[in-house]
């Protein structure tokens, strides 16, 4: 199947379809399914305008999404976008959908005068790493990133 409709920025009216995909995304990362909590979480993101979600569609059906959160670089005093989520339905993988979504994110970052997009992926997710590197993303070799779990 070829993606025929492309990508666009999701709005509140896309909440149900995006929620279903987001729930699948969480399950992929070994979280329990909780469609109600997912719906509430995404509804807050839409209503508070604190993330940007791009979706890919085919024949009017949303088949993938990426979610960006805003941040800033203090040193450069410019915007950064954190690409926190990227997911494509299993049946639509290996067809350019993720590339389409990443391209939409890159275009948006340029339009918003961001200095960069940053993302993280599991060390074991070799296919995602290959995709990112093929599109010009590079591993950070200047900084170590640490996590503090609360």
ChimeraX attribute file (.defattr): number of C-alpha atoms within 10 A of each C-alpha:
attribute: neighborCount
match mode: 1-to-1
recipient: residues
	/A:1	8
	/A:2	11
	/A:3	16
	/A:4	11
	/A:5	13
	/A:6	17
	/A:7	23
	/A:8	14
	/A:9	17
	/A:10	20
	/A:11	16
	/A:12	13
	/A:13	10
	/A:14	14
	/A:15	16
	/A:16	15
	/A:17	16
	/A:18	25
	/A:19	21
	/A:20	16
	/A:21	20
	/A:22	26
	/A:23	19
	/A:24	21
	/A:25	20
	/A:26	16
	/A:27	13
	/A:28	12
	/A:29	9
	/A:30	9
	/A:31	11
	/A:32	11
	/A:33	16
	/A:34	15
	/A:35	16
	/A:36	10
	/A:37	12
	/A:38	20
	/A:39	19
	/A:40	13
	/A:41	12
	/A:42	19
	/A:43	19
	/A:44	14
	/A:45	16
	/A:46	19
	/A:47	11
	/A:48	9
	/A:49	11
	/A:50	11
	/A:51	19
	/A:52	19
	/A:53	23
	/A:54	24
	/A:55	28
	/A:56	25
	/A:57	18
	/A:58	17
	/A:59	11
	/A:60	10
	/A:61	11
	/A:62	21
	/A:63	24
	/A:64	27
	/A:65	28
	/A:66	24
	/A:67	21
	/A:68	23
	/A:69	18
	/A:70	15
	/A:71	14
	/A:72	15
	/A:73	13
	/A:74	8
	/A:75	6
	/A:76	8
	/A:77	10
	/A:78	14
	/A:79	18
	/A:80	20
	/A:81	25
	/A:82	18
	/A:83	21
	/A:84	15
	/A:85	17
	/A:86	21
	/A:87	21
	/A:88	24
	/A:89	14
	/A:90	10
	/A:91	9
	/A:92	16
	/A:93	14
	/A:94	10
	/A:95	13
	/A:96	13
	/A:97	25
	/A:98	24
	/A:99	15
	/A:100	19
	/A:101	26
	/A:102	21
	/A:103	14
	/A:104	21
	/A:105	23
	/A:106	18
	/A:107	12
	/A:108	17
	/A:109	19
	/A:110	13
	/A:111	9
	/A:112	13
	/A:113	12
	/A:114	19
	/A:115	16
	/A:116	17
	/A:117	20
	/A:118	17
	/A:119	15
	/A:120	11
	/A:121	13
	/A:122	9
	/A:123	8
	/A:124	8
	/A:125	9
	/A:126	11
	/A:127	9
	/A:128	15
	/A:129	18
	/A:130	11
	/A:131	14
	/A:132	18
	/A:133	12
	/A:134	11
	/A:135	13
	/A:136	8
	/A:137	15
	/A:138	11
	/A:139	13
	/A:140	9
	/A:141	6
	/A:142	6
	/A:143	7
	/A:144	6
	/A:145	6
	/A:146	6
	/A:147	5
	/A:148	4
	/A:149	4
	/A:150	3
